[in-house]
Structures are given as C-alpha cells and as structure tokens.
Amino acid sequence: MLIRLSAVIAAACLVSTAVFAQGAPKPNDAQIAHIAYTAGEIDIAAAKQAIGKSKNKQVIEFAKGMERDHAAVNKQALDLVKKLKVTPEDNDTSRALSKQAKDKLAELGKLNGAAFDKAYMENEVAYHKTVNGALETVLIPSASNAELKSLLQTGLKLFQGHQQHAEHVTAAIK
C-alpha cells in the first residue's frame, strides 16, 4: 500500500510539473492570476478535507494554517485584480490543476486514520514543491505587472514555509 501510494504521489508530482512545463507558452498576467488563485483554492479544499477527516492534532493544525493562509493570499489576489481591472483568465494550466486536485481529493477521501494523515501530508509536501517551483521558474518571471509579481513573490516566501512545515509534520507522523 505504502509503495503504491508513494508511486501515485510521485506520478501526480510529475504530472503537475508537466502542467507548468517551461516549453509551454508564457502565461499572461490574467492567466497567472487565475493559476495562482486556483492553486490556492486547491490547497484550501484539501485542508478542509483534512480538517474533517483527520484525528491527528498536528495534521489538523497544519490544515487549519493552510486554509487560513491560502484564503488570505487569495483575498489579496482578488483585491489586486479588481484594483487593476483584470479579469482572471481560465487556461489549460488552471484546468489541469483543478482536474488533478479533484482526482487527488477523491483518492484521499477513500483513506482513513494514519493512512489518510500520511497521504495528505506527503501530498502537501509534493504539491508545495510543485507550486513553489512553478512560482520561481514560470509565474514570477512571466508576470509583467509589478504588483502581481510582488504578490507572487510574497506568496512564494509563505509557501516555502508551508513546504518546510509540511516536511516537518510528515516526518513526525511516519
């Protein structure tokens, strides 16, 4: 079971990386805003699932932090696009992220107890690595608006902290 689950997580991470492939056309600011918002919503949904399913105090506290932090960043993003009068633009990347997330939530939904906790936390580590990599290599360099770029850079610092926290909690529950 553990090997199968690890393989699924690794495959999901590879697919997610392909979604953000550098060979793809450079996204515009409206697409970047939608991708970033979508990534936040995905982690909020995963956090809500963990809060509802887990009995592990560390996992629940981590998930509550993800819900709070990603909601705050998404609010800032929405405020910024309103200020800039930009309409976030759905795109292949945001659609692929949403599909992968739906599949992952369904997969995690079948697990319970320690198996759920471990799979959720491993997914959080992999997801944050993927999103942080995309922010660093694609989204931030592609953003043309200085305020959007700044918000993405602030988000990256926060999400790098999330990744480290996820790694710590994952190590503690193994």
Secondary structure, 3 states (H helix, E strand, C coil): CHHHHHHHHHHHHHHHHHHCCCCCCCCCHHHHHHHHHHHHHHHHHHHHHHHHHCCCHHHHHHHHHHHHHHHHHHHHHHHHHHHHCCCCCCCHHHHHHHHHHHHHHHHHHCCCHHHHHHHHHHHHHHHHHHHHHHHHHHHHHHCCCHHHHHHHHHHHHHHHHHHHHHHHHHHHHC
